[in-house]
Amino acid sequence: MDETTVIEPPAGAASKSLNMRVLLAFFAIYVLWGTSFLAIRIAVLEVPPLFAAGTRFFVAGVVLYGFMRLRGRTSPTRSQWRSLALLALLMFVAEYGPLFWAEKYVPSGIASVLEATLPLITMAIETWVFRRQRFHWPLLAAILLGFCGVGVMLFRNGEQQFGWLPCVAILAGATTWSLGSVFNRSLDLPESRPLTSGAAMALGGAMLLVLSAVFGELSPLPHVSMRAALAILYLIAFPSLLGFTAFVWLLARMPATRVASHAYVNPVVAVALGYFVAGETISLRTLIGTALVLASVILILGKEKAAI
Protein backbone atom coordinates (compact mmCIF):
# COMPACT_ATOMS: atom_id res chain seq x y z
CA MET A 1 0.00 0.00 0.00
CA ASP A 2 1.28 3.48 -0.86
CA GLU A 3 2.39 5.41 2.25
CA THR A 4 0.37 8.42 1.09
CA THR A 5 -2.87 6.45 0.96
CA VAL A 6 -5.43 7.77 3.49
CA ILE A 7 -7.82 5.24 4.96
CA GLU A 8 -11.19 6.91 5.51
CA PRO A 9 -13.40 5.65 8.35
CA PRO A 10 -16.61 3.94 7.26
CA ALA A 11 -19.36 6.46 6.53
CA GLY A 12 -21.70 4.69 8.93
CA ALA A 13 -19.20 4.95 11.80
CA ALA A 14 -18.68 8.68 11.21
CA SER A 15 -22.45 9.27 11.07
CA LYS A 16 -22.99 7.28 14.26
CA SER A 17 -20.28 9.28 16.04
CA LEU A 18 -21.85 12.57 14.92
CA ASN A 19 -25.31 11.44 16.01
CA MET A 20 -23.97 10.54 19.45
CA ARG A 21 -22.33 13.95 19.82
CA VAL A 22 -25.57 15.65 18.77
CA LEU A 23 -27.52 13.65 21.36
CA LEU A 24 -24.99 14.50 24.09
CA ALA A 25 -25.09 18.18 23.11
CA PHE A 26 -28.90 18.28 23.28
CA PHE A 27 -28.74 16.48 26.63
CA ALA A 28 -26.47 19.27 27.86
CA ILE A 29 -28.77 22.15 26.86
CA TYR A 30 -31.97 20.27 27.79
CA VAL A 31 -30.99 18.72 31.11
CA LEU A 32 -27.94 20.61 32.39
CA TRP A 33 -29.55 23.98 31.74
CA GLY A 34 -32.77 22.68 33.28
CA THR A 35 -30.96 21.66 36.47
CA SER A 36 -29.30 25.06 36.83
CA PHE A 37 -32.40 26.59 38.45
CA LEU A 38 -32.31 24.20 41.40
CA ALA A 39 -28.53 24.67 41.75
CA ILE A 40 -29.06 28.45 41.85
CA ARG A 41 -31.77 28.00 44.50
CA ILE A 42 -29.45 25.89 46.66
CA ALA A 43 -26.59 28.37 46.30
CA VAL A 44 -28.50 31.59 47.07
CA LEU A 45 -30.22 30.23 50.15
CA GLU A 46 -26.78 30.41 51.81
CA VAL A 47 -24.57 32.64 49.62
CA PRO A 48 -25.26 36.30 48.69
CA PRO A 49 -26.86 36.24 45.22
CA LEU A 50 -24.63 38.74 43.40
CA PHE A 51 -21.53 37.06 44.82
CA ALA A 52 -22.79 33.62 43.73
CA ALA A 53 -23.68 34.83 40.22
CA GLY A 54 -20.41 36.74 39.85
CA THR A 55 -18.31 33.77 40.94
CA ARG A 56 -20.13 31.47 38.53
CA PHE A 57 -19.67 33.61 35.45
CA PHE A 58 -16.26 35.07 36.21
CA VAL A 59 -14.63 31.67 36.73
CA ALA A 60 -16.45 30.03 33.79
CA GLY A 61 -15.72 33.00 31.53
CA VAL A 62 -12.01 33.14 32.36
CA VAL A 63 -11.65 29.39 31.77
CA LEU A 64 -13.51 29.48 28.43
CA TYR A 65 -11.77 32.65 27.22
CA GLY A 66 -8.35 31.34 28.25
CA PHE A 67 -8.97 28.01 26.53
CA MET A 68 -9.93 29.69 23.26
CA ARG A 69 -6.89 31.99 23.40
CA LEU A 70 -4.65 28.94 23.91
CA ARG A 71 -6.24 27.44 20.80
CA GLY A 72 -5.03 30.41 18.81
CA ARG A 73 -8.09 32.68 18.69
CA THR A 74 -7.13 36.34 18.44
CA SER A 75 -7.82 38.77 21.25
CA PRO A 76 -10.78 41.15 20.76
CA THR A 77 -10.07 44.66 19.52
CA ARG A 78 -10.82 47.75 21.62
CA SER A 79 -14.09 48.25 19.73
CA GLN A 80 -15.02 44.60 20.30
CA TRP A 81 -14.28 44.88 24.02
CA ARG A 82 -16.78 47.76 24.20
CA SER A 83 -19.40 45.59 22.50
CA LEU A 84 -18.59 42.72 24.85
CA ALA A 85 -19.02 45.02 27.85
CA LEU A 86 -22.51 45.98 26.62
CA LEU A 87 -23.43 42.31 26.16
CA ALA A 88 -22.04 41.50 29.60
CA LEU A 89 -24.19 44.23 31.15
CA LEU A 90 -27.39 43.19 29.37
CA MET A 91 -27.07 39.39 29.27
CA PHE A 92 -25.28 38.60 32.53
CA VAL A 93 -25.47 41.48 35.01
CA ALA A 94 -29.03 42.68 34.32
CA GLU A 95 -30.31 39.14 33.67
CA TYR A 96 -28.63 36.88 36.20
CA GLY A 97 -28.25 39.38 39.03
CA PRO A 98 -32.06 39.65 39.41
CA LEU A 99 -32.56 35.92 38.74
CA PHE A 100 -30.14 34.83 41.49
CA TRP A 101 -31.71 37.34 43.90
CA ALA A 102 -35.27 36.30 43.00
CA GLU A 103 -34.59 32.62 43.60
CA LYS A 104 -34.14 33.40 47.29
CA TYR A 105 -37.92 33.89 47.34
CA VAL A 106 -39.35 32.05 44.31
CA PRO A 107 -39.19 28.23 43.87
CA SER A 108 -36.79 27.04 41.18
CA GLY A 109 -39.57 25.51 39.06
CA ILE A 110 -41.53 28.77 38.97
CA ALA A 111 -38.37 30.73 38.13
CA SER A 112 -37.69 28.39 35.20
CA VAL A 113 -41.18 28.91 33.78
CA LEU A 114 -40.82 32.69 34.05
CA GLU A 115 -37.48 32.39 32.22
CA ALA A 116 -39.24 30.37 29.51
CA THR A 117 -40.89 33.63 28.40
CA LEU A 118 -37.55 34.62 26.81
CA PRO A 119 -38.60 33.62 23.26
CA LEU A 120 -41.89 35.52 23.67
CA ILE A 121 -40.16 38.71 24.82
CA THR A 122 -37.46 38.40 22.17
CA MET A 123 -40.03 37.94 19.40
CA ALA A 124 -42.07 40.94 20.62
CA ILE A 125 -38.99 43.21 20.86
CA GLU A 126 -37.55 42.15 17.52
CA THR A 127 -40.83 42.28 15.61
CA TRP A 128 -42.51 45.41 16.94
CA VAL A 129 -39.65 47.51 18.29
CA PHE A 130 -36.73 46.94 15.95
CA ARG A 131 -38.29 45.69 12.73
CA ARG A 132 -41.50 47.72 13.21
CA GLN A 133 -43.40 45.08 11.30
CA ARG A 134 -47.13 45.16 10.72
CA PHE A 135 -49.35 43.97 13.58
CA HIS A 136 -50.15 40.23 13.29
CA TRP A 137 -52.96 38.79 15.39
CA PRO A 138 -51.67 35.17 15.44
CA LEU A 139 -48.29 36.31 16.78
CA LEU A 140 -49.90 38.57 19.38
CA ALA A 141 -52.24 35.74 20.43
CA ALA A 142 -49.29 33.38 20.92
CA ILE A 143 -47.42 35.94 23.03
CA LEU A 144 -50.52 36.78 25.11
CA LEU A 145 -51.13 33.08 25.70
CA GLY A 146 -47.74 32.81 27.34
CA PHE A 147 -48.29 35.79 29.61
CA CYS A 148 -51.77 34.50 30.52
CA GLY A 149 -49.98 31.36 31.65
CA VAL A 150 -47.71 33.49 33.85
CA GLY A 151 -50.77 35.18 35.34
CA VAL A 152 -52.53 31.87 36.03
CA MET A 153 -49.42 30.49 37.68
CA LEU A 154 -48.68 33.50 39.88
CA PHE A 155 -52.16 34.58 40.97
CA ARG A 156 -54.70 32.72 43.08
CA ASN A 157 -58.13 34.20 43.83
CA GLY A 158 -56.90 37.62 42.77
CA GLU A 159 -53.90 37.52 45.10
CA GLN A 160 -50.32 36.70 44.25
CA GLN A 161 -48.97 33.33 45.36
CA PHE A 162 -45.42 34.73 45.34
CA GLY A 163 -43.99 38.18 46.00
CA TRP A 164 -44.50 40.40 42.98
CA LEU A 165 -41.04 41.99 43.10
CA PRO A 166 -38.99 38.77 42.57
CA CYS A 167 -41.26 37.73 39.69
CA VAL A 168 -40.99 41.15 38.04
CA ALA A 169 -37.22 41.02 38.53
CA ILE A 170 -37.01 37.71 36.64
CA LEU A 171 -39.15 39.03 33.78
CA ALA A 172 -37.16 42.29 33.64
CA GLY A 173 -33.95 40.28 33.46
CA ALA A 174 -35.39 38.19 30.65
CA THR A 175 -36.16 41.43 28.80
CA THR A 176 -32.55 42.64 29.05
CA TRP A 177 -31.31 39.24 27.83
CA SER A 178 -33.66 39.53 24.86
CA LEU A 179 -32.32 43.02 24.10
CA GLY A 180 -28.78 41.67 24.26
CA SER A 181 -29.60 38.79 21.92
CA VAL A 182 -31.12 41.24 19.40
CA PHE A 183 -28.20 43.70 19.68
CA ASN A 184 -25.78 40.80 19.35
CA ARG A 185 -26.47 40.61 15.60
CA SER A 186 -25.36 44.20 14.91
CA LEU A 187 -22.46 44.66 17.35
CA ASP A 188 -18.79 44.45 16.44
CA LEU A 189 -17.83 41.11 18.05
CA PRO A 190 -15.05 38.51 17.58
CA GLU A 191 -15.68 35.83 14.95
CA SER A 192 -15.24 33.03 17.48
CA ARG A 193 -18.50 32.50 19.36
CA PRO A 194 -16.90 30.61 22.26
CA LEU A 195 -14.31 33.39 22.67
CA THR A 196 -17.10 35.99 22.60
CA SER A 197 -19.07 34.05 25.20
CA GLY A 198 -16.08 33.55 27.47
CA ALA A 199 -15.13 37.23 27.35
CA ALA A 200 -18.73 38.38 27.97
CA MET A 201 -19.14 35.93 30.86
CA ALA A 202 -15.86 37.02 32.45
CA LEU A 203 -16.76 40.72 32.13
CA GLY A 204 -20.28 40.09 33.43
CA GLY A 205 -18.95 38.06 36.35
CA ALA A 206 -16.46 40.80 37.24
CA MET A 207 -19.24 43.44 37.16
CA LEU A 208 -21.44 41.26 39.40
CA LEU A 209 -18.60 40.82 41.90
CA VAL A 210 -18.04 44.59 41.97
CA LEU A 211 -21.78 45.12 42.59
CA SER A 212 -21.63 42.48 45.31
CA ALA A 213 -18.93 44.50 47.08
CA VAL A 214 -20.80 47.79 46.54
CA PHE A 215 -24.00 46.37 48.09
CA GLY A 216 -22.06 45.08 51.09
CA GLU A 217 -22.33 41.37 50.35
CA LEU A 218 -18.60 40.89 51.00
CA SER A 219 -18.54 42.67 54.36
CA PRO A 220 -18.11 40.48 56.27
CA LEU A 221 -16.96 37.77 53.88
CA PRO A 222 -19.83 35.31 53.36
CA HIS A 223 -19.56 31.84 54.83
CA VAL A 224 -19.90 29.28 52.05
CA SER A 225 -20.98 25.83 53.18
CA MET A 226 -19.92 22.70 51.32
CA ARG A 227 -23.45 22.32 49.93
CA ALA A 228 -23.52 25.85 48.50
CA ALA A 229 -19.94 25.57 47.22
CA LEU A 230 -20.79 22.36 45.36
CA ALA A 231 -23.85 24.05 43.84
CA ILE A 232 -21.70 26.93 42.56
CA LEU A 233 -19.03 24.55 41.24
CA TYR A 234 -21.77 22.60 39.48
CA LEU A 235 -23.07 25.82 37.87
CA ILE A 236 -19.57 26.68 36.67
CA ALA A 237 -18.65 23.27 35.27
CA PHE A 238 -21.91 21.96 33.84
CA PRO A 239 -24.56 24.57 32.86
CA SER A 240 -21.94 27.26 32.07
CA LEU A 241 -18.95 25.49 30.51
CA LEU A 242 -20.40 22.22 29.17
CA GLY A 243 -23.90 23.56 28.50
CA PHE A 244 -22.85 26.66 26.66
CA THR A 245 -20.12 24.89 24.68
CA ALA A 246 -22.74 22.39 23.55
CA PHE A 247 -25.11 25.24 22.67
CA VAL A 248 -22.52 26.98 20.48
CA TRP A 249 -21.53 23.66 18.86
CA LEU A 250 -25.17 22.90 18.00
CA LEU A 251 -25.80 26.38 16.58
CA ALA A 252 -23.00 25.78 14.06
CA ARG A 253 -24.59 22.51 12.89
CA MET A 254 -28.36 22.68 13.44
CA PRO A 255 -31.19 25.11 12.63
CA ALA A 256 -31.49 27.78 15.32
CA THR A 257 -35.15 26.96 15.94
CA ARG A 258 -34.29 23.33 16.69
CA VAL A 259 -31.60 24.38 19.15
CA ALA A 260 -34.06 26.85 20.71
CA SER A 261 -36.28 23.92 21.65
CA HIS A 262 -34.44 23.91 24.99
CA ALA A 263 -36.77 26.79 25.94
CA TYR A 264 -39.68 24.40 26.43
CA VAL A 265 -37.69 21.48 27.83
CA ASN A 266 -35.76 23.33 30.54
CA PRO A 267 -38.89 24.26 32.56
CA VAL A 268 -40.14 20.65 32.50
CA VAL A 269 -36.78 19.45 33.86
CA ALA A 270 -36.64 22.25 36.45
CA VAL A 271 -40.23 21.78 37.69
CA ALA A 272 -39.79 17.98 37.96
CA LEU A 273 -36.43 18.33 39.73
CA GLY A 274 -37.81 20.92 42.13
CA TYR A 275 -40.70 18.60 43.00
CA PHE A 276 -38.84 15.30 43.36
CA VAL A 277 -35.52 16.55 44.78
CA ALA A 278 -36.27 19.79 46.62
CA GLY A 279 -39.86 19.03 47.65
CA GLU A 280 -41.27 22.14 45.95
CA THR A 281 -45.06 22.22 45.75
CA ILE A 282 -46.71 21.88 42.33
CA SER A 283 -50.29 23.09 42.34
CA LEU A 284 -52.86 22.63 39.59
CA ARG A 285 -52.49 26.34 38.77
CA THR A 286 -48.75 25.86 38.37
CA LEU A 287 -49.30 23.00 35.95
CA ILE A 288 -51.89 24.92 33.91
CA GLY A 289 -49.73 28.06 33.81
CA THR A 290 -46.68 26.06 32.80
CA ALA A 291 -48.63 24.32 30.03
CA LEU A 292 -49.85 27.68 28.66
CA VAL A 293 -46.35 29.18 28.68
CA LEU A 294 -44.85 26.13 26.97
CA ALA A 295 -47.63 26.06 24.36
CA SER A 296 -46.95 29.72 23.63
CA VAL A 297 -43.20 29.07 23.26
CA ILE A 298 -43.84 26.14 20.90
CA LEU A 299 -46.13 28.33 18.77
CA ILE A 300 -43.55 31.14 18.65
CA LEU A 301 -40.69 28.83 17.71
CA GLY A 302 -42.91 27.15 15.12
CA LYS A 303 -43.62 30.53 13.50
CA GLU A 304 -39.88 31.31 13.43
CA LYS A 305 -39.19 27.98 11.78
CA ALA A 306 -41.88 28.57 9.15
CA ALA A 307 -40.40 31.98 8.38
CA ILE A 308 -36.92 30.57 7.64
C-alpha positions in Angstrom: 0.0 0.0 0.0 1.3 3.5 -0.9 2.4 5.4 2.3 0.4 8.4 1.1 -2.9 6.5 1.0 -5.4 7.8 3.5 -7.8 5.2 5.0 -11.2 6.9 5.5 -13.4 5.6 8.3 -16.6 3.9 7.3 -19.4 6.5 6.5 -21.7 4.7 8.9 -19.2 5.0 11.8 -18.7 8.7 11.2 -22.4 9.3 11.1 -23.0 7.3 14.3 -20.3 9.3 16.0 -21.8 12.6 14.9 -25.3 11.4 16.0 -24.0 10.5 19.5 -22.3 14.0 19.8 -25.6 15.7 18.8 -27.5 13.7 21.4 -25.0 14.5 24.1 -25.1 18.2 23.1 -28.9 18.3 23.3 -28.7 16.5 26.6 -26.5 19.3 27.9 -28.8 22.1 26.9 -32.0 20.3 27.8 -31.0 18.7 31.1 -27.9 20.6 32.4 -29.5 24.0 31.7 -32.8 22.7 33.3 -31.0 21.7 36.5 -29.3 25.1 36.8 -32.4 26.6 38.4 -32.3 24.2 41.4 -28.5 24.7 41.8 -29.1 28.4 41.9 -31.8 28.0 44.5 -29.4 25.9 46.7 -26.6 28.4 46.3 -28.5 31.6 47.1 -30.2 30.2 50.2 -26.8 30.4 51.8 -24.6 32.6 49.6 -25.3 36.3 48.7 -26.9 36.2 45.2 -24.6 38.7 43.4 -21.5 37.1 44.8 -22.8 33.6 43.7 -23.7 34.8 40.2 -20.4 36.7 39.9 -18.3 33.8 40.9 -20.1 31.5 38.5 -19.7 33.6 35.5 -16.3 35.1 36.2 -14.6 31.7 36.7 -16.4 30.0 33.8 -15.7 33.0 31.5 -12.0 33.1 32.4 -11.7 29.4 31.8 -13.5 29.5 28.4 -11.8 32.6 27.2 -8.3 31.3 28.2 -9.0 28.0 26.5 -9.9 29.7 23.3 -6.9 32.0 23.4 -4.6 28.9 23.9 -6.2 27.4 20.8 -5.0 30.4 18.8 -8.1 32.7 18.7 -7.1 36.3 18.4 -7.8 38.8 21.3 -10.8 41.2 20.8 -10.1 44.7 19.5 -10.8 47.7 21.6 -14.1 48.2 19.7 -15.0 44.6 20.3 -14.3 44.9 24.0 -16.8 47.8 24.2 -19.4 45.6 22.5 -18.6 42.7 24.8 -19.0 45.0 27.8 -22.5 46.0 26.6 -23.4 42.3 26.2 -22.0 41.5 29.6 -24.2 44.2 31.2 -27.4 43.2 29.4 -27.1 39.4 29.3 -25.3 38.6 32.5 -25.5 41.5 35.0 -29.0 42.7 34.3 -30.3 39.1 33.7 -28.6 36.9 36.2 -28.3 39.4 39.0 -32.1 39.7 39.4 -32.6 35.9 38.7 -30.1 34.8 41.5 -31.7 37.3 43.9 -35.3 36.3 43.0 -34.6 32.6 43.6 -34.1 33.4 47.3 -37.9 33.9 47.3 -39.3 32.0 44.3 -39.2 28.2 43.9 -36.8 27.0 41.2 -39.6 25.5 39.1 -41.5 28.8 39.0 -38.4 30.7 38.1 -37.7 28.4 35.2 -41.2 28.9 33.8 -40.8 32.7 34.1 -37.5 32.4 32.2 -39.2 30.4 29.5 -40.9 33.6 28.4 -37.6 34.6 26.8 -38.6 33.6 23.3 -41.9 35.5 23.7 -40.2 38.7 24.8 -37.5 38.4 22.2 -40.0 37.9 19.4 -42.1 40.9 20.6 -39.0 43.2 20.9 -37.6 42.2 17.5 -40.8 42.3 15.6 -42.5 45.4 16.9 -39.7 47.5 18.3 -36.7 46.9 16.0 -38.3 45.7 12.7 -41.5 47.7 13.2 -43.4 45.1 11.3 -47.1 45.2 10.7 -49.4 44.0 13.6 -50.1 40.2 13.3 -53.0 38.8 15.4 -51.7 35.2 15.4 -48.3 36.3 16.8 -49.9 38.6 19.4 -52.2 35.7 20.4 -49.3 33.4 20.9 -47.4 35.9 23.0 -50.5 36.8 25.1 -51.1 33.1 25.7 -47.7 32.8 27.3 -48.3 35.8 29.6 -51.8 34.5 30.5 -50.0 31.4 31.6 -47.7 33.5 33.8 -50.8 35.2 35.3 -52.5 31.9 36.0 -49.4 30.5 37.7 -48.7 33.5 39.9 -52.2 34.6 41.0 -54.7 32.7 43.1 -58.1 34.2 43.8 -56.9 37.6 42.8 -53.9 37.5 45.1 -50.3 36.7 44.2 -49.0 33.3 45.4 -45.4 34.7 45.3 -44.0 38.2 46.0 -44.5 40.4 43.0 -41.0 42.0 43.1 -39.0 38.8 42.6 -41.3 37.7 39.7 -41.0 41.2 38.0 -37.2 41.0 38.5 -37.0 37.7 36.6 -39.2 39.0 33.8 -37.2 42.3 33.6 -33.9 40.3 33.5 -35.4 38.2 30.7 -36.2 41.4 28.8 -32.6 42.6 29.1 -31.3 39.2 27.8 -33.7 39.5 24.9 -32.3 43.0 24.1 -28.8 41.7 24.3 -29.6 38.8 21.9 -31.1 41.2 19.4 -28.2 43.7 19.7 -25.8 40.8 19.3 -26.5 40.6 15.6 -25.4 44.2 14.9 -22.5 44.7 17.4 -18.8 44.4 16.4 -17.8 41.1 18.0 -15.1 38.5 17.6 -15.7 35.8 14.9 -15.2 33.0 17.5 -18.5 32.5 19.4 -16.9 30.6 22.3 -14.3 33.4 22.7 -17.1 36.0 22.6 -19.1 34.0 25.2 -16.1 33.6 27.5 -15.1 37.2 27.4 -18.7 38.4 28.0 -19.1 35.9 30.9 -15.9 37.0 32.4 -16.8 40.7 32.1 -20.3 40.1 33.4 -19.0 38.1 36.3 -16.5 40.8 37.2 -19.2 43.4 37.2 -21.4 41.3 39.4 -18.6 40.8 41.9 -18.0 44.6 42.0 -21.8 45.1 42.6 -21.6 42.5 45.3 -18.9 44.5 47.1 -20.8 47.8 46.5 -24.0 46.4 48.1 -22.1 45.1 51.1 -22.3 41.4 50.3 -18.6 40.9 51.0 -18.5 42.7 54.4 -18.1 40.5 56.3 -17.0 37.8 53.9 -19.8 35.3 53.4 -19.6 31.8 54.8 -19.9 29.3 52.0 -21.0 25.8 53.2 -19.9 22.7 51.3 -23.5 22.3 49.9 -23.5 25.8 48.5 -19.9 25.6 47.2 -20.8 22.4 45.4 -23.9 24.1 43.8 -21.7 26.9 42.6 -19.0 24.6 41.2 -21.8 22.6 39.5 -23.1 25.8 37.9 -19.6 26.7 36.7 -18.6 23.3 35.3 -21.9 22.0 33.8 -24.6 24.6 32.9 -21.9 27.3 32.1 -19.0 25.5 30.5 -20.4 22.2 29.2 -23.9 23.6 28.5 -22.8 26.7 26.7 -20.1 24.9 24.7 -22.7 22.4 23.5 -25.1 25.2 22.7 -22.5 27.0 20.5 -21.5 23.7 18.9 -25.2 22.9 18.0 -25.8 26.4 16.6 -23.0 25.8 14.1 -24.6 22.5 12.9 -28.4 22.7 13.4 -31.2 25.1 12.6 -31.5 27.8 15.3 -35.1 27.0 15.9 -34.3 23.3 16.7 -31.6 24.4 19.1 -34.1 26.9 20.7 -36.3 23.9 21.7 -34.4 23.9 25.0 -36.8 26.8 25.9 -39.7 24.4 26.4 -37.7 21.5 27.8 -35.8 23.3 30.5 -38.9 24.3 32.6 -40.1 20.7 32.5 -36.8 19.5 33.9 -36.6 22.2 36.4 -40.2 21.8 37.7 -39.8 18.0 38.0 -36.4 18.3 39.7 -37.8 20.9 42.1 -40.7 18.6 43.0 -38.8 15.3 43.4 -35.5 16.6 44.8 -36.3 19.8 46.6 -39.9 19.0 47.7 -41.3 22.1 45.9 -45.1 22.2 45.7 -46.7 21.9 42.3 -50.3 23.1 42.3 -52.9 22.6 39.6 -52.5 26.3 38.8 -48.8 25.9 38.4 -49.3 23.0 36.0 -51.9 24.9 33.9 -49.7 28.1 33.8 -46.7 26.1 32.8 -48.6 24.3 30.0 -49.9 27.7 28.7 -46.3 29.2 28.7 -44.8 26.1 27.0 -47.6 26.1 24.4 -46.9 29.7 23.6 -43.2 29.1 23.3 -43.8 26.1 20.9 -46.1 28.3 18.8 -43.6 31.1 18.6 -40.7 28.8 17.7 -42.9 27.2 15.1 -43.6 30.5 13.5 -39.9 31.3 13.4 -39.2 28.0 11.8 -41.9 28.6 9.2 -40.4 32.0 8.4 -36.9 30.6 7.6 
